[in-house]
Amino acid sequence: MIQTERMKQVLENRQNIKPIIEAIMLCGRQNMPLRGHIDWGRLHVDDNLQNNQGNFREIIRYRAQGDDVLRSILESERKVKYLSNTSQNAIIDSCNSVLLS
């Protein structure tokens, strides 16, 4: 029972982080910088009046308009959303490790 719940949580976490990883990889493939002048704080999915927040955050905002799972993560009150510079760097390092192995 505990193992089943743990596996369910692992699968949910993978589903949650997948669009984040894909956005980072897209920026890398296109040789686009991730960060902009305003790349911290809450990301409001439906607010088109926001200043440009950088390629990564704008891609995430765009994807969330058609991805209910990603939208729910961004609109939730939970702290971990994988949008910070630290999270971006950790994901880049992990992708790098996988590619080099």
N, C-alpha and C positions, 0 to 999 in steps of 0.2 A: 504494500500500500504506500509506504513512504517512498520507495523506489519509483513507483508509478507517478507520484506527485512530483518527484524531483525531475523525472524525464519530461513531464508535461511542462514544467517551468523552464527547463533547458530549451525545449522546442519553441516555447513562446518567446524567450529571450533572443533566440536566433532569428525568429521572424521579425522581432522588433528592430534589431540592429541591421538587418539585411539592406534596407533602403539607404541607411547611413553609409554603409560600406560601398554600395553601388555608386552613390553620389561622389564619394571621395575618389573612387577609381575612375569615374567619368572625368572629373577635373584633372586627374593625373594623365589619362590617355589624351586629353585635349590640350595638355600643357597649360592649363588655366590655374591661376592662383586660387587657393581656397578662401582666403580671408580678405575682407574689405575694411573700410574705416570703422564700421559699426558691426562687430561680429560677436557680440555677447548679449546676454539677457534673453528674455522671453521672445520667442518667435511667434508672431500672430499670423496664422495661416491666411485669413481672409482680408487682412489689412493691406490694400494695394497702395496706400498713401505713405507707407514706411519708406525711409531712405533705403537705397541699395545697401544690403548687408553683406555683400560679397557673394561670389559665385556659389560656394557650397551652401550657404543658408538660403539663397534664392532658389537653388535647385530643390532643396528639401521643402521649401514653402510651396513650390510649384507641384511637386510630387504629392504632397499632402492633400492637395485639392481633389485628387482622385484616388487616394489610398486611405481608407477609413482607419486602418490600424495605425499608420503613421500619424494621421490627424489626431487620433485619440491620445497618442503618446505626447505630441506637442501641446495639446490642450489640457493634459492632466496636470495635477498639482505635484506630481512626483518630481523629485530633484534630478534624478539621472535621466538625461535625454540624449546623451552622446553628442552634443553639439559644441561643447567647449573646445578650446584650442588643445587642451591636454588630451581629451578623448580623440580628437582628430589625429594628433601625433601618435597616440597609442595604436590606433587603427592602421595608420600608415606603416608603423614599425612592424605590426603583425603581418600585414600584407607583404611587406618586404621580406620578412623571415620565411613566409610560405613560398614566395617566388624564388628565393635563393636556395631553398632546401631541395 
